[in-house]
Amino acid sequence: YHIARLKFTKEQKPVMAQIWGNKPETFYEAAKIVESLRFDGIDINMGCPQRNITKLGAGAALIENKSLAKEIIQAVKEGVKNIPVSVKTRIGFKKIETKEWISFLLEQNLDALTVHGRTAKELSKVPCHWDEIGKAVNLRDQINKETILIGNGDIKNYAEAVSVYKKFKVDGVMIGRGIFNDLTAFNKGEVIYELGPSEKLDLLLKHTKLYNDTWKGKKDFNVMKKFFKIYTNGFNGAKELRIQLMKTKNYEEVVNLLTMM
């Protein structure tokens, strides 16, 4: 099952695998597996703020455990031979400590570093501190110019990504939750194309079928239902339809519901 979670298609390349945990020896073995599966890179999660993760000393909790973080990075580097190693993290755990933490990571000679501009404690409850990401860029320029620095946080679309790219001099921008609010978030055109209800529902059906074909009942269908809101908004009757969709138990029921419309 866990290996199945790392499935990808050639159309998705280049693709990276992100791994998390708290045991260097496990990271070493995972890194070897990731490279054997022909991923284009491996990313270490040092930014997840969820309590069930941090209480294990993993994710963002590693911000407060530099010695273990260093061991994990070294283990991953030893586990791979020819693919880049990166870290995704935050600017602090309980409080902002960009200079101390980001400087430490830059000293580990990572190929890339993605910085989310909030602390773990802040979750997503406050606006992203892009000024702190700017500080991270300056630190990179001073400590290790070879490390690619990527900014992340509150970016809703391509146009906003270009804006912060120019303003804060990052090498790249990562969009996360933005895609949940706008299916055209990666559209590079000046005119943002608005998807109609039928197009949104066609995509919902395609997504659900892909989920069904990929997992074949091995993964809880409720996981798929978390994504329904992406497609059922911005048109008359969207809320009512979403309520009905949340009652479905499988792909077939989704098909039947949408066919009846």
C-alpha positions in Angstrom: 0.0 0.0 0.0 2.7 2.5 0.9 4.6 1.8 -2.3 1.4 2.3 -4.2 1.2 5.8 -2.8 4.3 6.6 -4.8 2.8 5.7 -8.1 3.1 8.2 -10.9 2.8 8.3 -14.7 5.3 9.4 -17.3 3.1 12.4 -18.0 3.6 13.7 -14.5 7.4 13.9 -14.8 9.4 15.7 -13.6 8.1 14.5 -10.3 9.5 14.5 -6.7 8.6 12.3 -3.7 8.2 14.0 -0.3 8.9 11.8 2.7 8.5 12.5 6.5 9.4 10.8 9.7 11.8 10.9 12.7 14.2 8.0 12.1 17.3 8.6 10.0 17.7 4.9 9.2 14.2 4.8 7.8 14.9 8.0 5.7 18.0 6.2 4.3 16.0 3.2 3.2 13.1 5.4 1.9 15.6 7.4 -0.1 16.9 4.3 -1.9 13.4 3.2 -2.7 12.5 6.7 -4.1 15.5 6.7 -6.4 14.8 3.2 -7.5 11.3 4.2 -8.5 12.9 6.8 -10.8 11.7 10.0 -9.1 13.4 13.1 -10.3 14.1 14.3 -6.7 13.4 13.7 -3.1 12.0 16.2 -0.6 12.1 16.0 3.2 9.1 17.3 5.0 10.2 19.6 7.9 7.2 21.9 7.7 4.0 19.9 8.5 2.3 21.6 11.5 -0.3 19.0 12.2 -0.4 17.9 15.8 -0.4 14.1 15.0 2.8 14.6 13.1 4.7 17.1 15.3 4.0 15.1 18.5 6.1 12.3 16.9 9.0 14.7 16.5 8.5 14.8 12.8 7.5 17.5 10.3 7.8 21.0 11.7 8.9 19.7 15.1 12.3 19.1 13.5 12.8 22.9 13.5 13.3 22.5 17.3 15.7 19.5 16.9 18.6 20.6 14.6 20.7 17.6 15.5 18.1 15.1 14.3 17.3 17.3 11.3 21.0 17.2 10.3 21.1 13.4 10.7 18.0 13.0 8.5 19.4 15.2 5.8 22.6 13.3 5.8 20.8 9.9 5.8 18.8 10.9 2.7 21.9 12.2 0.9 23.7 8.9 1.6 20.6 6.9 0.4 20.5 8.5 -3.1 23.2 8.7 -5.7 22.0 10.8 -8.6 18.9 12.8 -7.6 18.6 16.2 -5.8 17.7 16.4 -2.2 15.5 19.3 -0.9 13.7 20.3 2.3 10.3 22.0 2.7 9.9 23.9 6.0 8.5 26.9 7.8 10.1 30.0 9.4 9.8 28.7 12.9 7.9 26.4 15.2 6.3 28.5 17.9 7.9 31.8 17.0 9.6 33.2 13.9 13.2 32.3 13.8 14.0 32.6 10.1 17.7 33.6 10.5 18.7 30.8 12.9 16.7 28.0 11.2 17.1 28.8 7.6 20.8 29.5 8.0 21.2 26.1 9.6 19.5 24.4 6.6 21.5 26.4 4.1 24.7 25.0 5.7 23.5 21.5 4.9 24.2 22.0 1.2 20.7 21.2 0.0 19.9 21.3 -3.7 16.7 23.2 -3.0 14.9 24.7 0.0 11.2 25.6 0.0 10.2 28.1 2.7 6.6 28.5 3.8 6.2 31.9 5.3 4.5 31.0 8.6 5.4 29.3 11.8 3.9 25.9 12.7 1.9 27.5 15.5 0.3 29.9 13.0 -0.9 27.1 10.8 -2.7 29.0 8.0 -4.5 31.4 10.4 -2.4 34.5 9.6 -1.2 36.0 6.3 2.0 34.6 4.9 5.1 36.5 6.0 6.6 37.0 2.6 9.1 39.5 4.1 10.6 36.6 6.0 10.9 34.6 2.8 12.7 37.6 1.4 15.1 37.4 4.4 15.6 33.7 3.6 16.7 34.7 0.0 19.2 37.1 1.4 20.6 34.4 3.7 20.9 32.0 0.8 22.9 34.7 -1.1 25.2 35.0 1.8 25.6 31.3 2.9 25.0 29.1 -0.1 24.3 30.5 -3.5 24.0 27.0 -5.0 20.8 26.2 -3.1 17.6 26.9 -5.1 15.2 28.9 -2.9 11.4 28.5 -3.4 8.8 30.6 -1.7 5.4 29.3 -0.6 2.3 30.7 1.1 -1.0 32.4 0.1 -0.3 32.4 -3.7 -3.6 32.0 -5.5 -2.5 32.0 -9.2 0.3 32.3 -11.7 0.1 36.1 -11.8 0.6 36.4 -8.0 3.5 33.9 -8.3 5.2 36.2 -10.9 4.7 39.2 -8.6 6.3 37.7 -5.5 9.1 36.1 -7.7 10.0 39.6 -8.9 9.6 41.3 -5.5 11.4 38.9 -3.3 13.9 37.4 -5.7 13.0 33.8 -5.1 14.1 31.2 -7.6 10.6 29.7 -7.8 7.1 29.8 -6.2 5.1 26.9 -4.9 1.3 27.0 -5.1 -0.6 24.8 -2.6 -4.1 25.6 -1.4 -4.5 28.0 -4.3 -5.5 25.2 -6.7 -8.4 24.3 -4.3 -9.9 27.8 -4.9 -9.2 28.2 -8.6 -8.8 25.3 -11.1 -7.1 27.8 -13.5 -4.5 28.8 -11.0 -1.6 27.8 -13.3 -3.0 29.6 -16.3 -0.2 31.8 -17.7 -2.5 34.0 -19.8 -3.4 37.5 -18.9 -7.1 36.7 -19.2 -8.2 34.2 -16.6 -10.6 31.7 -18.1 -13.7 31.0 -16.0 -14.8 27.4 -16.0 -18.5 26.8 -16.4 -20.6 24.4 -14.3 -20.6 21.6 -16.9 -16.8 21.9 -17.3 -16.3 21.8 -13.5 -18.5 18.7 -13.1 -16.8 16.9 -16.0 -13.5 17.5 -14.2 -15.0 16.2 -11.0 -16.1 13.1 -12.7 -12.7 12.6 -14.4 -10.9 13.1 -11.0 -13.2 10.6 -9.3 -12.8 8.0 -12.0 -9.0 8.4 -11.8 -9.2 7.9 -8.0 -11.3 4.9 -8.5 -9.1 3.3 -11.2 -5.9 4.0 -9.2 -7.0 2.7 -5.8 -9.6 0.1 -6.8 -11.3 0.2 -3.5 -8.1 0.0 -1.4 -8.3 3.6 -0.2 -11.3 5.1 1.7 -13.6 7.0 -0.7 -14.0 9.7 1.9 -10.5 10.9 1.0 -11.7 11.7 -2.5 -14.7 13.6 -1.2 -12.4 16.2 0.3 -11.9 17.5 -3.3 -15.5 17.8 -4.3 -15.6 21.4 -3.1 -13.1 22.4 -5.7 -15.6 21.6 -8.4 -18.9 22.5 -6.8 -18.7 26.3 -6.3 -19.6 29.4 -8.1 -22.8 28.4 -9.8 -26.5 28.1 -8.9 -27.2 24.9 -6.9 -23.6 24.2 -6.2 -24.0 24.0 -2.4 -27.0 21.7 -2.7 -25.2 19.4 -5.2 -22.2 19.3 -2.9 -24.3 18.1 0.0 -25.6 15.3 -2.2 -22.2 14.4 -3.4 -20.9 14.1 0.2 -23.5 11.4 0.7 -22.1 9.2 -2.0 -20.1 6.1 -1.2 -18.3 5.3 -4.4 -17.6 6.3 -8.0 -20.8 4.7 -9.4 -23.0 6.7 -7.0 -21.3 9.9 -8.2 -21.9 9.0 -11.8 -25.6 8.2 -11.1 -26.0 11.5 -9.2 -24.5 13.6 -12.0 -26.3 11.8 -14.7 -29.7 12.6 -13.0 -29.0 16.3 -13.3 
